[in-house]
Amino acid sequence: MTAAPPLIRTGGDSAPPYSVQASPGFAAWLHAAGATLALTTYQIGKVFLIGAEGEAALSVSERTFERCLGIASDGSSGFVLAGLNAIWRFGNVVPPGRELEGHDAVYVPQAAWFTGDVFAHDVGVAPDGRPVFVNTLFSCIAAVDERSSFRPVWTPPFISALAPQDRCHLNGLAMDAAAMPRYATAAGETDGPRGWRENRVGRGVVLDIATGAVVCRGLTMPHSPRLHDGRLYVLNAGTGELGLVDVAAGRFHPLAFLPGFTRGLVLHGGHALVGLSLPRANEVFAGLPLDDRLKAEGFQPQCALVVVELSSGKALHWLRLGGVVRELYDVALLPRARRPMLVGMQQAGPINRLVLRGPDLALDALRRPS
């Protein structure tokens, strides 16, 4: 007997002009993972949280955050998000083993660092709890700051000056086991204003942040570098491939071809969750090798999240988004949550009614710097 698709419950800022479908095994896989799936699509400015209430049911909570891109778990109970002009930190306000209005996790915006429109892409959380992010406009890795828009912490060696010119389209960030930035991806080794746009095919690189060395060349618009079990995974977006980078040999080894512009990656156990976007019909994204391969192999491009078995490269499960959703940017897994709710900034929404009292603070504590 063929398994039935899961029941999907949705809730968000408005009646959803989007569609969500899942393969019969997707809910069971996510339920076994014991985590909530987080997806961003800056194309329509939405963050989706997807939980598996059981092996046959999914709950979808979405909220609007303008031009949201990178999203990453903070390693405990929250996550950070790159938005149009700020890096946001969200915390789960539901204690372990408790519920709030039927949700075992409610993620609330608790802090923001306003960066200006620097086209922030991937994000991470450093050991001191400070968010770091790819500052694509200024071609650097940066940290948030309370007194300035950003603080540069690393710049590719071929970038001669920090200028708001998106010189190489630095986009991806891999954090190591010590929560330090370790690898980055860029569309090219270019140093002129938007120079990467002139030739995108085969010019993409993976960079070692610790040494500044290029550890892999010949990629086409690479994205989403991630370290997992000591291995470096990268999405070669312009060819639709998930693969491994052999740092010693400087080579990219494809593991799977997927029918879409691959962008957004998280590893869990022996699986990769890969985001797929529909190709764009513009001068920057048209004419990529992905287009030719889709036609040659008879595949229809998809906007979806695919669960790939790393040992075989086989796509096991999928979650498809449709309607107005055509692109995904990033993917994260938030641990210990199966029935999530996301609180947004909509006026007269839950953000105004969810008031939490913290522990008392002694008056004298205000005299001492924290």
KEMI-355903 format. One record per residue: residue in one letter; x, y, z of N, C-alpha, C in turn. Coordinates in pm, whole numbers, plus 50000, padded with zeros to 5 digits. Atoms other than C-alpha are relative to their C-alpha. Layout:
AXYZXYZXYZ;...
END
This chain:
M500854988050000500005000050000500885012450000;T499234987750009501355034549907499675009150118;A500204991149886501875057650206499385013149954;A500674987550033499745089050212500895011850035;P499274987949964501235124150210499575004750139;P500364995749864501305140350555498965011050000;L500904988849975498625163350689500845012350032;I499224987949981499915199250679499105011150052;R500724988649943498665227150905500875012449986;T499234987850023499715262750822499435011450082;G500424988049929499605295651009501065010649983;G499014989650023501215329250946499405013950007;D500424986149996500885366550891498715002549925;S501194997950082498125362850634499614986849937;A500385012050074496235337750426501134996649905;P498775002650074499135319850262499804999549850;P500065000850147499575327349890501034990149948;Y499025010050036501875297449881499404986250025;S500425013749977501515259749877501164992150058;V499005008849939503345233150077499544985649979;Q500265014150019503515196549981501214992150048;A498895008349951505615168250123499834985749953;S500035014250035506545133050025499504991950119;P500575008049891504965104950232500954997650116;G499075002949891508145098850432500635012050066;F499314988349948509145134650502499685002750147;A500384997249861507165139750825500614990050095;A499425010249913508385106850970501495002550018;W498564997149988512005116350892500235011850094;L499814988149917511655150751053499634997150145;H500415003649864509825136451355501114992050069;A498905007949943512645111251409501215008750031;A498894990849976515165139751386499795008250127;G500304992749878513405156551680500335014849991;A499614986050021513945191151533498985007049912;T500804991750088512195219651360500865004549883;L499324995550120513155228651006499715015049979;A500154985850027513765265650935500465002949858;L499714996550138513695279250579499845015149982;T500184985950035514215314350441499835001449850;T500124996250140513105329250112499955015249994;Y499984985450008514195365150059499195005049883;Q500804996150117512275365249731498655005950042;I501254994349950509035371049927500125004250146;G499784995449864510585379350266499304991750106;K500665008749904509395349050462501004990650068;V499355010849926510795326550734498954989550029;F500895011249973509135292450755500614991250108;L499635010249903509335269851060499074988149979;I500785011950031508195234350989500344989250101;G499825010549900507725208451263499184987849966;A500745012550020506585172451261499344996150130;E500745003349879503875167451522499984984950022;G499975014649996503945130451440500574995149870;E499435005550121504975107151165499165002649875;A500874997650115502075117950945499425014149999;A500554986449993501555154951026501125010250012;L499064988949996503475187250968499275012750041;S500544986849969502885221851116500935010449942;V499234989650066504025252750927499645013450063;S500184986549946504495286751094500905009349921;E499184990750079505645316050881499745014350043;R500114985849970506325352650938500825007849899;T499364991250097507465381950728501205007250062;F498804992349967511025395250760500645003949867;E499624995350132512015416650466501414995549963;R498785005350061514755401550249500844992050099;C499295008949908515685374650498500834990149921;L499075008750070518685353950393500534989250095;G499405010449919521015334650625499264997650130;I500605003849872519625315650923500854988950058;A499155010249936521565294851177499564998250144;S500255003049860520855277551506501135005650085;D498954995149909522695292851802500584988850085;G499455011449929523425257851930499264996550127;S500775003049878520935259452218498525000749970;S501454999450014517385272052203499525010849905;G500424989250086517395299751945500714999749867;F499334998950129518655311651609500255014649967;V499734986650051520045341851427499575000549854;L500574998050133518675356251103500565012849940;A499584988150074520075380350843498815005749926;G501114993250065517465405550732500475011349912;L499704989050093517305435950506501065009450055;N499084990149944519145459150744500424996750143;A499675003749863519705439651066500284985150008;I499835013949960520925407351217499144998050124;W500965002449893518175393551441500394987850082;R499875011849915518435370151738498634996450054;F501275005249950515435348551829500274990050110;G499915009749893514965328952149498714992350016;N501175008149969512605300752241499595002850145;V500434995849867510555312752538499244989050075;V500725011049934508945278952620501014991150072;P499075008649927510785259852897499884985549955;P500065014350037511675223252827498884992850073;G501105007749942508725200252883498715007550017;R501224991849988506185228752873499455003249862;E500624995750125503825242152606499405013950018;L500694987250002502395275952513499034999749883;E501075000650100499055274852331500234988549902;G499825011950082499875240052204501334998949929;H498705000050066503395248352090501084996650102;D498905003449909506495232452243501215009249981;A498954990050022508675260752104499365012449938;V500484987250053507805297452048501225009049987;Y498804992350027510585317451884499655014849985;V500334985949988510525354551967501245008449969;P498854991150021512785382551835500375006950131;Q499554994749870514855393352137501085010549988;A498964989950019517675414551994500235001949852;A499674997250139518735431051670501185009649995;W498874991150025521925447251545499785005849861;F500354993750127521215472551270501265003049921;T498814999750083523755469250993499895009649883;G500234993650128522215489750718499894989249893;D500215009450109521605473550382501354995849942;V498705004950044524905454750348499884986749925;F500265012450073523305424850170500624988250074;A499485010949918524155401250456499454986749951;H500385013350047524115364850345500084990050117;D499935010249895525145334850563500365006050135;V499754995549864525285338850941500494988450086;G499575009949901526845320851236500065006750136;V499914994849864527315324951611501384996450055;A498645001949949530835329451754499964994850145;P499985005449863531955314152088499535009850107;D500464990449901531195346652272498535003549986;G501434997550021527595345652146499715010849900;R500204989150095528135373751899499734994549859;P500225004350138526605368351553501095005349906;V499124996150109528995368951258499254997349870;F500765001450123527865372050899500865003649880;V499354996450126528935374450538499445013549955;N500374986650045528875411250449500315000749851;T499785001550143528435406650076500285013349932;L499794987050063528255443449987501435004850018;F498644995449971531635450650152501044988849984;S499075010950034533205416950053500854995650119;C499265004249882534155406050406499104991650091;I500715006149888533185384750704500005010350111;A500134989449902531925407850977499324994950126;A500705002449874530725407651336499075011750026;V500914989249961527805427451473500675008750105;D499424990649905528525457551689498905009250051;E501014991249940526545479751926500195014649962;R499714986050027528205511951809500285003049853;S499764997850143528715507051436499174989849922;S500805009150082527045489551145500594986049995;F499335013049998529625461451144501475002050031;R498565000149978533175452351237500624989149914;P499395010250085535225434750967500924990950082;V499115009449932536955403251093500884992349901;W499185006850100538265388250766499585004749862;T500234995850138538625398750404500814991049908;P499215008150094539665376950107501275007449958;P498734993250030543315384150020500015007349867;F500024993150130542425394649664499145012650000;I500784987749988540125422449788500915011150052;S499024989649967542185454449794499455010850093;A500574989649915539745477049980498564996450035;L501395001849960536495475150177499195011549942;A500834990050065533985493249961498644993749971;P501345005650022530215489149909499764996949853;Q500005002750145530695473049567499774985249965;D500245014250028529985435449602501034994849898;R498955002450098533335428749437500134985449957;C499795014150035533405390449449498794991350031;H501215006849955529935380949572500344989250103;L499805008449884531175365749897498634996850058;N501375003249959528135346350019499914989450109;G500175011349911528715313950212501004999950114;L499165000549881530145307550559499864986550067;A499985012549924531155274850727500685002650133;M499444998849865531695275251104500604986550038;D499385012549961534045249451257499434995050133;A500535006149878533515227351563500165008950121;A499814990549891534775255351786499165012649980;A500894988750031532115279051640500765012249949;M499244989350064534725299551454499824999349849;P500085000150147534455310451089501214992949941;R498885007950054536545286050881500085000349848;Y499974999750147535535285250513498945009549947;A500954990950065533795309150275499944996749852;T500145001550145532485308049920499805013649936;A500174987850078532605335049654499794996349854;A500295002750140531415337349294501225002049911;G498794998050079534875348249176501095006850080;E498864993149937538325361349268500155013749935;T500044987150070537405395849141500075011450100;D499754988849908538325429649290499425013149949;G500644987950050536315454249084498545000250037;P501424999049966532785467049146499154989849922;R500845010550058530485436949085500704992749886;G499225006450105533275421648880499644985549977;W500365014150011532005386548947498914997549896;R501115002050094529045392348715500474998049857;E499535000450138531205394048403500204985849950;N499815014050039531985356748401499764991350122;R500395007549880530215334048646500304985149991;V499865014450020530815299648496501454995750027;G498685005649972533735280748650500965009150072;R499114990449931535105310648842499805000150152;G500285000049857533685303049187501084993050081;V498925005049915536005295349479499504997150140;V500155002349857536115281249830501285004750066;L498874993749935538405300250068500164995050143;D499675003549862540145289650388500205013050078;I499944987449926539505317950634501245000650090;A498855000249910542335306850865501295003949928;T498764997450074545005309450593499855010149888;G500224991350116543405330550320500174992949868;A499745007450124544185303150066498704996149932;V501095005850078541855292749788500194984950001;V499875014649989541205255649854499274992649888;C500685006450113538995249049552499595010849900;R500404991250110538505266149214499134992249902;G500735006450108536405258948907498534997950025;L501425001449968532965261249071499195010949932;T500894990150060529955279948937498985004550103;M500874993949899528265302649192499824990950122;P500115008749882529075280849497499325007150115;H500714994949882526995285149812500114990050114;S500315008249883526445271550161501094989950037;P499005009449951529785256350269499654995850143;R500325005049866529275234350577500994989150039;L499145010449946531605213350793499154990150078;H500775010549933530215179950913500874987650009;D499175011849977532125151051067501375001349934;G498674997650053535395166850957500075001649849;R500024998650144534315169950592499365013349961;L500504987250050533635201550392499054997649883;Y501035001250104530385200950193499725013849941;V500294987450069529555227649935498924997249896;L500985000750109526655234149698500555007749880;N499604993650125527785241249342498715004249929;A501374996150034524615260849277499775000749851;G500184998250143525175268448910500004987249920;T500095013150066525425231348828498974991050067;G501025007949932522755219049072500564988350080;E499355011449936525175197449269500295002450149;L499475001049864525845188249631501294992149990;G498745007250011529445178049678500915002350118;L498954999149900532525174049895501215007049940;V498754993850042535635195549874501164992650066;D498755005949953538925176949905500995011550014;V499184988149977540895205150065501454997449960;A498605003150031544265187750025500264999949850;A499815001150146543755180849654499435012049925;G500604988650067541785212549580498944996349899;R500995004850095538975193549413498614999050060;F501405001649963535195192749423499514986749946;H500515013150039533615158149419498475000050014;P501475000049991529885158249331499484987150065;L500665011349937527705135649545498604997749943;A501375001350051524285142949395499685011849911;F500594989450082522635162549116498545001450038;L501374997349958519365179049214499395010349905;P500624991750104516845196748987499655014150047;G500234986249960517285232749096501315006950032;F498864991949959519665260749189500244996850148;T499795005149865521155244749503500555011050090;R499604989249907521355269349792499264997850131;G500555003249870520835263050163500294985650034;L499545013549970522395232850332500174998550150;V499735003949862522335216250672500184984850001;L499705014349990523765182050766499494994750132;H500525006349879522135158551014500214985049988;G499735014250007523455123851083500614996649866;G499515003950132523995106950750499245006249886;H500844993850102521775131050558500375014749980;A499894985850033521975164650385498635005249963;L501234993250039519005188150363500415011549909;V499554990750104519415208250043498825008149949;G501024991350056517385238249932500175001449850;L500004998350145516435241349564499145012049964;S500754988650050515305272549380499794998749850;L500234999750144513795277649037501005009449935;P499074990950070516215292948782499345013449973;R500484986650034515895330148722500275003049853;A499834995950139515455344748376500545014249995;N499374986950013517845374048410501474998149964;E498655001050053521355382148292500994994450100;V499065004849900523005372848621499894984950018;F500215014149968521475338348669499664991549878;A500295007850120520635327948311501304994849939;G498855005250072522955306848098500974992050083;L499145008249916524345285248378499974985549952;P500005014250039525345248748324498774992450049;L501215006549948522315239148535498904999849896;D501074999350100519975250448256500164989149896;D499765010150104521585227548000499784985950055;R500155013549947521635197548233498544996650026;L501425002449980517985201348325499324996049868;K500595003150130517065201347956500494986449950;A499435012550053519415172647867499434987850069;E500475011649925518105149848142498485000050019;G501464999749996514445160148110499415002950135;F500504996749867514085173648464499275013449998;Q500654987349975511625200748563500615006250126;P499424993949880513245225548806498975001150111;Q500894999849885511795226349156500435010550102;C499744992349879511515249649452499644990550115;A500255010949906511925224249729501164998750098;L498955004749911513895210350019500074984949983;V499825014250027515355175849954500904993950107;V499175007549906516695150650208500814990049919;V499105008450079519745133750051500784990850093;E499175009549926521405102350184501455001749955;L498634996850036525105110550197500754988049945;S499245011750042526345075050152499734996049855;S500385004050135524505070149822499755011649905;G500384988750083523645105149699498564999549955;K501395001950039520025093749673499095009750073;A501014991349939517165118249733498904991250060;L500935008649929514955101649997498625006350019;H501254993249966512305127550089500065014249948;W500034986450049511165161649977498845007950061;L501044990449962509165192350080500005010649891;R500084990550110507965213949791499205012350041;L500724987549980506935250249811499635005649864;G500484994950128504875266049538499215012750017;G500714987349999502535294449460500965011349972;V499114988750021504425327049501501444996950037;V498635003449959507485309249643500734993649883;R499205005150112510095304049371501454997350041;E498615001449959513355305549566500114997650150;L499595001449861514865293949894501435005350013;Y498604996149981518045307950045500724991050099;D499255007549899518995290250367499114990350074;V500675010949928518095260150578500714998250134;A499425003249869518635252650949499104990050071;L500765008849912517545226651203500095005550141;L500074994949864516405238851544499674988350092;P500165012449923516805211351806498855000650099;R500965002049890514195198052048498705007749980;A501284993350026511115212951881499264992749889;R500825006950100508275195951695498735007649965;R501214992150029505355220551716500355014750020;P499474986649980506945254651661499005011149965;M500674987850043505515289551640501045010949990;L499094988750019507355319851508499245012950021;V500604987049971506545354551638500695010449912;G499464989650087506985383051390499805013850058;M500064986049955506895420851407498735006949954;Q501244994150049503395426251269499305007750111;Q500704991849901501525454051446498764992650050;A501155006249934498865441851689500084984849998;G499825014450001500315406951661500494995150135;P499555005949874501675383451929501165007450064;I498844993049944504825404651970499565010550102;N500504989949906502675430552151499374993950125;R500705006249888500905405752378500874990450080;L499145009549931503745382252468501035007750082;V499174992149910505285400252765500584990750106;L499315009249911507865380952968500785007650106;R499274993649890509165391153309501284992250028;G498735006149966512815384453378500255000750149;P499694999449856514505380053720500255014350046;D499784986749943514705410053952501475004049986;L498664994450011517735432553915500215009950113;A499724990849890519305449654212500325013949946;L499794986350046519355487454183501475003149984;D498574997150006523105488654254500654993949877;A499425006250119523715465753956500035009449882;L500034990450110522855494953730501245008949999;R498804991849994526015512453849501204993349934;R498845007550050528315485053719499794996549853;P500135004250139529015478853352499844985049991;S500235014450012527755444953241501004993849904;
END
